Structure formats: structure tokens, C-alpha cells
Amino acid sequence: MQSHEFGRTGVQVSQIGFGGSRIGGLLAGKGSSSEALIVLQKALDAGITFYDTADMYAQGESEALIGRAFRGRRHEVVIATKGGFCLPARRKFLAQIKPFVRPVVQALGLKRSKRVASVSGALAQDFSPSHLTQAVEASLRRLQTDYIDLYQLHSPPRAAIESDALGGALHALERLKQQGKIRLYGIATEVQQDAQACLAAPELVPGISSLQLGFGLLDQEALDQGILAAAEAQGLGVIVRGSFGGGLLKDGPDDAALKAMTPKWQRILDVRATSKTLGRSALESAIKFCLATPSIGVTLLGMRTEPHLSDNMRLYHAPPLSPAEYAALRLV
């Protein structure tokens, strides 16, 4: 797998990154932890060196699995995690009793889609220096490392970005950087308007090294609005997620089902039709489109099983898009 410099950081990253939101969790299947460890290690063997997770994913279990997987290979990987969300008391309690509850959940056959909101509890955010300092220390323990390559503020709202509320957060991250506990820090945004606000805030850009946002064939606003180019011009490493449209580009739903599922149904049909004329699947077009788009440093792909990894690697190794193919997909 090809690697390149991440923004102007001097750090080398693989073009594809491992999205860790789907590994671990109370409602994961039997044997999922051992399978996740195998998938993580095989992903590194396949050349994927960038691993993105967060302290809230599976109540910290995603971080813990990444820590276990790379205990003896820490120098080979770039680990990016996020903080800023606060687990409600119910989720903290679930994290503590997870080893005892998981066998019962598996015996009952409960799936992720069956999770009850009242059990999960509502999430709050806290970007105060004290919370972030504690969050970094907790992530370091779970990741079994003494440094985090990239620490990202997790989805700060636009109101916080445009105020001076993040000033203290960035000072705290800079202090942690000076202590050697994090090497770089950045912001993972929720929507394009938040990404624009980050780039327009002069007090943010000098310190941050990265920007994460949603982007793909079904979500080209970051390209249309010049966000990707602006981030590159400011030397930021750009991480994109959602290249498969949240699974909407996968084969399966017919026209009627798509129309009921999403307002983007016509665009999905157009992607399928254009991809077919190019002799590609919609998923292949999606990943190759991200890889061919300038300014993108890492394209995150979620994977939980070995077949997921194999499928993603097969798509990655497909022939790159020609300029004409890219132009055709750009117009979808």
C-alpha cells in the first residue's frame, strides 16, 4: 500500500486508514474480540498503518483492542484517537460489567441494531482542559502506549468553534504535546459547516495538524466548497470517512427500497449506472474516487472481520481512475 506525508507533519501514513468504530462493544458477536485482534494485525501486514478510534467507541474497548493488537509493533503504526464526549453513568456502568453481561447478550442473540436508547444514555461534550487531560491519560492506558500520534477533538459544535471555547482545549493539547503524550492534535468535524468554521478560525489553524470530515461520491460538498483545497493549503492532514455512504452504495437495496431509505436514492442509482459503464462496482468507484481526489491524506474504511479487510484490499488494488473516469464520477 502506498504511503505519503500527512499534511506538513512529516508523518508518513497509508492511503487507507482503519476505522475502529465497529470493533468491540457489548452487542458484538461471539469471538469478536479475538477476531478484531486478528483483523487489526492482518491490516498492518497488508500495509495499513493508520488506525482511527475514539474513547467513546464501545466504551473504550476499541482503543483497548488496538492497544492489545499492536503492543509489540507500536513503532509500525500511527494511532489517532478522539476525545471530548462524556459517557453517561449508564454507559460507564455497562463498561464495568461488560465482561459479565456479554455472554448473556450473545446467548439472547441481541444485535447492535437492537440497542435500546435508554440503556445507552445521552452523550454530553466537555472540551475543558481538565476533562481532556484526564481523557488523554485514560486513552494512553487503554492503548497501552506512552504517546498518541494524533489526538482529535471529537465533533465540537460550530458554536464552540466560532467562540473562544476551544482556546483552553487547544492550550491543554499543546501542553500534552510538550509533555510528549501526544505528537499531533487536530479536529474531527461532524458536518461540512463545522469544517469550514475550523478553517476560518485563525486561532485554531496554527496549532492543529489535521481535519477529519465526511466525504465521498454521495457527499462531495467538501470538494465543491473548496474545503479540501483550503485544508491542504494550510498544511493540514485531511482524514475522510463515509466513502461508502454509510453502506448505501453496497449492493442489495432495489430502487423502491432505496427511495424509502434515503433522499439520496437517485444519486445512488446514478452512481451505480455510471460505475457500470466504467466496468466497476459502486464500492470500487467510491474508494477509487477518494484515492484520486487531491488533498486527502487518509481515507478511513470501517472493517470488523477478515472478509471486510479482504474486500477493502481488493477494492484498493483495483486500477486507479483515469481522468475521464474521475470526471464522470465527479458529475454524478
N, C-alpha and C positions, 0 to 999 in steps of 0.2 A: 504494500500500500504506500502511496506517495505521502510524503510529509513536507511541510513547509513552515516558514516562520509565522507565528501567531501575532498578527499586527506588527508592532515595532518592539515587541517584548524581548526578542532574542530566543524565545522558547520555541522549539520545534514540536509540531503537533501533526497527527494523522488527519487526513481529509475527512474521514468518518470518525465520529465520536460515539461512544457507548452511552445511551441514555438510561440512567439507572432507576427511573421512577417505577418500573414494573417488577423489580426484583424484591423479594421479601414480602412481608405482610401477613397478617393474621389469616386472610382468606386465600392465600396462595395454596397451590395444590401440595399434596403429599410429596415429600422429597424435593420440594422446590429449592430449599437452601443449598443442598448438595448439588443440584443441577445448576443453580446460579453460579456457584463457585467454579464449576467445570466450564460453563459458558464464558465467564469472565476470563479465565485463564486461556481458553482457546481463542477468544477475541484478541488477546495480546499476541498470541502465537501467530494470528492472522495479520498482524500489523497494526491493529487499533491501539493507539497509545493514549487516547484522551477519554477520560471517564467522568461523566457529569452526574452528580447526585444532589441531595439536599438533606438537611437534618430532619425535615418533616416526612420524607418518603418512608412509608412503612414504619413510622415512629422510630426512625433511626436505623432500622435494620438494613436498609440499602447501603448506608455508609459502612455498617459493620461487615457486611458481606464483601464489599470492596476491600476493606482493610484486611480481612482474612485471606482473600484471594491473592493479594499482592504483598503479603508480609515479607517474602524473600525476594521480591522483584520490584521493590519500591522505586528504585532509580530508573526503571524502564517505563514508568507511566507518569502521565500528567493528570492529577486528580483535581477536579473542580467541584466544589460543593457550594451550598447556599444557606443563608440564614436570614431571619427576620420575622418568621412566623412563630407563634407561640402555640404549643399543643395544649388544648384544654385539658382539664383534670381527667375527663373520661378517657381521653387518648393516652395520657400518661399512665393511668391505671392499667389500660389494656396492654401497654408496652411491658409493664412489670409482670403481668400474669400470662403473657402471650405463650410462653413455653408450656403452660398447663392447659390453656384453652385450645391451642391449635389442634391437638388430636381429636377433641370433641367436634370442632368445626369441620375437620376433614371427614369424620365419621358421619356427620349430618349431610355432607355434600354441599355445603354452602359455598357460593362463588362470590367474587368481587362485586358483581352486579347486584348482589342481594344485600349489600351492606346497608344498614339502617342509619339514617342521618342522626337519630337521637343517640346512637351508640358512638358515632364519630365525634359529634360535638362541633360547634362552630369554631373557626380559626380566627385569631386576632393577630395583629402585627405589632412588633416592637423593634424599632431601629435605634434604641438608645444605646449609648456606649457600654453600659453595664450589661445589658442583655446580649449584645453582640460579642462582647468579651467572653461571657460565660458560654455562649453558643459555639464560639470557635474552640474553646477548651474542650467542650463536650464532643465536638466533631473530631478533634485530634485523638481523643481516647477511642472513639468508635473506629476510626480509620487506622488506628494502631501506627501512627506516624508522628513525627515531631514537627512536620510542616505541611501546609496545604498549598498546592501550586497556585490555585485560583479560588478566591473566596468571593462569592457574589451576593449582593443584597437581593433578596428574593421578592420580586414583584412589588417594589414600592409604588404607591399610587401617584398619579400625576400631581395631585395637590401637594404631596410631600416633596416631590422632585422640584416643583416650581417655588416652593418656600425654602426657608433655610433649615428645614427639619433634618435634612440628611447631612448637614455640616458636621454635627457631632459624630454621626456614624462614620463618615469618611476619616475624621481625625482618629477615631478608635481603630479603624482598619489600618491607617498609616502607622499608628503606634505598634500594632501587632505585626506589621510588616517589618518595622525596625527591629523588633524582637526576634525576627526570624520564624515566626509561627505561620505566617502566610507570605507567599512570594509576590503575588499579584492580587489585585482586587478589581471587581467590576460590578455591573448591574445586570440582572436578568429581568427583562421587562415583560409585562403581561400583554399589552396591546401596542400598536404602532404609535399611537399618540404619546405613550409613555416614553418610547424610544426617541421620538422627536424632542420631547422635553429634556431628556438627558443630554442630547447633543447640543441643545440650545442653552444649556446652563453652564456658563463659563467657569463657575467654581467647581463643577463636577469633573469636567473633562481632563484637566491637568493631572488628576490623581488616578482616575480609573484606567484600566488597561483593556477592558473588554465590555462588549454589549451583547446580550442574548435576546433574541426575538423570534417570533413566529414568521416563517417564510416557506413558500412552496408554490407549486403550479396553481393551487387554489387560493393562494394568499400572496399575491405579488405586490402588495401595496408598498412594502419597504423598498422595492426596486422602482416602482412608479414615482414615489415621492422623494427619491434621492437619498433615503436614509442609509442604505448600504454604502453608497459612494461617500457620503459625509462622514460615516464612521471610519472608513478606510483612510480618508484624507486626514483625519485626526489621529491616525495611528492606532486605532483600536482593533483588537482581535474580535471578529464577529462570529458568534455562535448562532446557528439557526436550528429550529426544531419545527416539527409538524410538516415535514416534506411530503408525507403520505396523506395529508389532510385529515389527520385523526382517524385513519383507517378507511376513509370514504373512497379512496382510489383503489382499494382492493377489489378483486373480482367477487361477484356474488349478487349484490342487490340489483334487481332489474329496474327498468325505467320507472315503473309505478312505485316501487319500494323507495327508490332514491327521492322521488318527488315528495313522498311523505316524510322522509328523514331530514332533508336539508334544503334550504333555499338555493344552495349552490348546485342543485341537481343538473341543470342544463350545462353548467360549466364542466361538471364531471363527465357528462356524456360527450362533450366536445373534446375533452382530454382523451377519453377512450378512442374516439373516432380518429383524432389526429395521430395518436400513438399507433393505431392500427395501420395507418397509411405509411408510417415510418418503419413498420416491421418491429415494433416494440410493444411491451405491455405498458399499461398506465403507470405501474410502480417503477419500471425501468426508466421511463421518461421522467418521472418525478425526481428520482435520485440523480440522474444524469443532468437534469436541469439545474439542480442546486450546485452540483460539482462544476458546471460550466459557467455559473454566474460569478462575475468578478466581485471581489471584496469579501467573499465568505471564507472564513478561516476553518470552521468546523461545522459539518452537517451531522446533527445528532440523530441516531436511529435507536428506537426502543427495541430491546431484544431480551427475551427471558429464557428461551430454550435453544438447544443446538440447531433445530430446524430454522428458527428465526435467524440465527447467526449465518447459517449456510445460505439461506435465501438472500440475506442482505449482501453477503460477499459476492454471490453470483450476480446480483444487480450491479454492484460496484464495478466488477470486472467486465461488464458489457462494454462494447465500443463507445467511445465518447461521442457526444453530439457534434455533428457538423454545424457550421454557422447557419446553414439553411434550416436544419432541423431545430436548432435553438430558436431561430426567428419564428418558425411555425408554432412552436410551443409558447413562445412569448405572447403571441397574438390570441391564444385561446381565452 
